[in-house]
Amino acid sequence: MKYFKYLTLFILTNLLLAQSKTESTWLFDKSHSKIGFSVKHLMITEVEGFFKDYDGKVVTNREDFENAQIEFIAETASIFTDNERRDEHLRSNDFFNSENYPKMTFRSKSFKKVGKNKYKLTGDLTIREITKPITLDVIYNGSTKDPWGNTKAGFTVTGQLNRFDYNLKWNALTELGGAVVDRIVKLKINVQLVKQNSL
């Protein structure tokens, strides 16, 4: 019995050691990433914007990133649409209420490969302390080394959400009854990651 006990302990220890050796942490390269979105205005054009201040981390045990654990946080006050009056409105209680809810967060639940370089990312998105599940489409654009020897990986993330689900409920109607700002927010996120143990 002792033999099997020690054998089991040996196998488990080696499995844990193997896992620790292959686990990699990646951080966002903010100089080459953009957390972007767009919303229809008057139902005839789209207004684009992004968040200036954010942070994120990806932990993976596989070279192809499947089953990666992803965490992301953005400062809601850093929203930028190239119009200060509009940005102030977005920071107000009509939308993000950045004074009381300064952060929006995302924590992944699964990251599954569904095709060549294509993934489905599912997780919990929290805005104004309201947490809802969201599923996003991800394209893995590949990995490479930069001129300084750092290992980089690139991804394009797309999806959409209903802002009303997160109490971003400001609304106004045109004379014809259409919405000034659509409920649906489209996400387009370009991410470049840098592998930490490659620095």
C-alpha positions in Angstrom: 0.0 0.0 0.0 2.8 2.4 0.9 4.4 1.8 -2.5 1.2 2.8 -4.3 0.8 5.8 -2.0 4.3 7.1 -2.8 3.9 6.3 -6.5 0.6 8.3 -6.6 2.3 11.2 -4.7 5.3 11.1 -7.1 3.0 11.2 -10.2 0.9 14.1 -8.8 4.1 16.0 -7.9 5.5 15.6 -11.4 2.2 16.6 -13.0 2.2 19.8 -10.9 5.8 20.5 -11.7 5.1 20.0 -15.4 2.1 22.3 -15.2 4.1 25.1 -13.5 6.8 24.8 -16.2 4.4 25.3 -19.0 2.2 28.0 -17.4 2.8 31.4 -19.0 1.7 34.8 -18.0 1.0 37.5 -20.7 0.2 41.1 -20.1 -1.3 43.7 -22.5 1.1 45.7 -24.6 -0.9 49.0 -24.3 1.2 50.7 -27.0 -0.2 48.2 -29.5 -3.7 47.4 -28.2 -7.0 49.2 -28.4 -10.2 48.5 -26.5 -12.6 49.8 -29.0 -16.4 50.0 -29.5 -19.0 51.6 -31.8 -22.7 52.6 -31.4 -25.2 53.7 -33.9 -26.2 57.3 -33.7 -29.6 58.3 -35.1 -29.6 54.8 -36.6 -27.7 56.2 -39.7 -24.0 56.4 -38.6 -21.7 54.8 -36.0 -19.8 56.7 -33.4 -16.6 55.0 -32.4 -14.7 55.2 -29.1 -12.2 53.4 -26.8 -10.9 53.3 -23.3 -7.6 54.9 -22.6 -6.8 53.3 -19.2 -7.1 49.6 -18.8 -5.1 46.5 -17.7 -5.3 42.8 -18.4 -3.6 39.5 -17.8 -3.7 36.2 -19.6 -2.5 32.9 -18.1 -2.2 29.8 -20.3 -0.7 26.3 -20.2 -0.9 25.7 -23.9 0.9 27.2 -26.9 -2.3 27.7 -28.8 -3.9 29.6 -25.8 -6.9 27.2 -25.5 -8.3 27.2 -22.0 -6.5 30.4 -21.2 -7.6 32.4 -18.1 -8.3 36.0 -18.9 -8.8 39.0 -16.7 -9.4 42.6 -17.8 -10.2 45.9 -16.1 -10.9 49.3 -17.6 -11.3 52.7 -16.0 -14.8 54.0 -17.1 -13.7 57.6 -16.8 -11.1 57.0 -19.5 -13.7 56.6 -22.2 -12.8 58.6 -25.3 -15.0 59.4 -28.4 -13.1 62.5 -29.6 -15.8 64.8 -28.3 -15.4 66.1 -24.7 -19.0 67.0 -24.2 -20.1 63.5 -25.3 -17.4 61.9 -23.1 -18.6 63.9 -20.1 -22.1 62.7 -20.7 -20.9 59.1 -21.0 -19.2 59.5 -17.6 -22.4 60.8 -16.0 -25.1 58.8 -14.3 -27.0 58.6 -17.6 -24.3 56.0 -18.6 -21.3 54.8 -16.7 -21.6 56.9 -13.5 -17.8 56.8 -13.4 -17.7 58.6 -10.0 -19.5 55.8 -8.2 -18.6 52.9 -10.6 -15.0 53.7 -11.7 -14.2 50.2 -13.1 -15.6 47.7 -15.5 -14.2 44.2 -15.4 -14.2 41.0 -17.3 -13.2 37.5 -16.0 -13.2 34.5 -18.4 -14.9 31.2 -17.8 -13.8 29.4 -21.0 -11.7 30.0 -24.0 -12.4 27.3 -26.6 -11.0 26.7 -30.0 -13.7 26.4 -32.6 -11.7 26.5 -35.8 -8.3 27.4 -37.3 -7.1 30.3 -35.2 -10.7 30.9 -34.1 -12.0 30.9 -30.5 -15.1 31.5 -28.4 -14.4 33.5 -25.3 -17.1 33.3 -22.6 -17.0 35.2 -19.3 -18.6 37.6 -16.9 -18.7 41.3 -17.7 -19.4 43.7 -14.8 -20.5 47.3 -15.4 -22.0 49.5 -12.7 -21.8 46.4 -10.4 -24.1 44.5 -12.7 -22.6 41.2 -13.9 -23.8 39.4 -17.0 -22.4 36.6 -19.1 -21.0 37.5 -22.5 -19.6 35.5 -25.4 -17.1 37.0 -27.8 -15.5 35.9 -31.0 -11.7 35.8 -31.0 -9.2 35.5 -33.9 -5.6 34.5 -33.0 -3.4 36.4 -35.3 -0.2 34.6 -34.4 2.9 34.9 -32.2 6.4 36.3 -32.9 9.4 37.9 -31.3 9.9 41.6 -31.5 13.4 43.2 -32.2 14.2 43.2 -28.5 13.5 39.5 -28.1 10.1 39.7 -26.4 7.5 37.1 -27.4 4.3 38.7 -28.6 0.9 37.4 -29.5 -1.9 39.2 -31.3 -5.7 38.8 -31.1 -8.8 40.4 -32.6 -11.9 40.2 -30.3 -15.4 41.1 -31.6 -18.9 40.9 -30.1 -21.7 43.0 -28.9 -23.8 43.8 -25.8 -27.1 45.5 -24.9 -26.2 48.5 -22.8 -29.6 48.5 -21.2 -28.6 45.2 -19.5 -26.0 47.2 -17.5 -28.2 50.1 -16.6 -26.7 52.4 -19.3 -30.2 53.4 -20.1 -30.2 57.0 -21.3 -32.3 57.2 -24.3 -33.9 59.9 -26.5 -36.1 59.6 -29.6 -36.0 61.5 -32.9 -39.0 63.2 -34.4 -39.7 60.0 -36.3 -39.5 57.9 -33.2 -36.1 56.3 -33.7 -33.4 56.1 -31.0 -30.7 58.8 -30.8 -28.3 56.1 -29.4 -28.8 52.5 -30.2 -29.0 49.9 -27.4 -26.5 47.6 -29.0 -22.8 48.3 -28.5 -20.4 46.6 -30.9 -17.0 45.7 -29.6 -13.8 45.5 -31.6 -10.8 44.9 -29.5 -7.2 44.6 -30.8 -4.9 43.1 -28.3 -1.1 42.5 -28.4 0.2 40.5 -25.5 3.8 40.2 -24.2 5.0 37.1 -22.5 6.4 37.9 -19.1 9.0 35.2 -18.8 10.4 36.3 -22.2 11.6 39.7 -20.9 
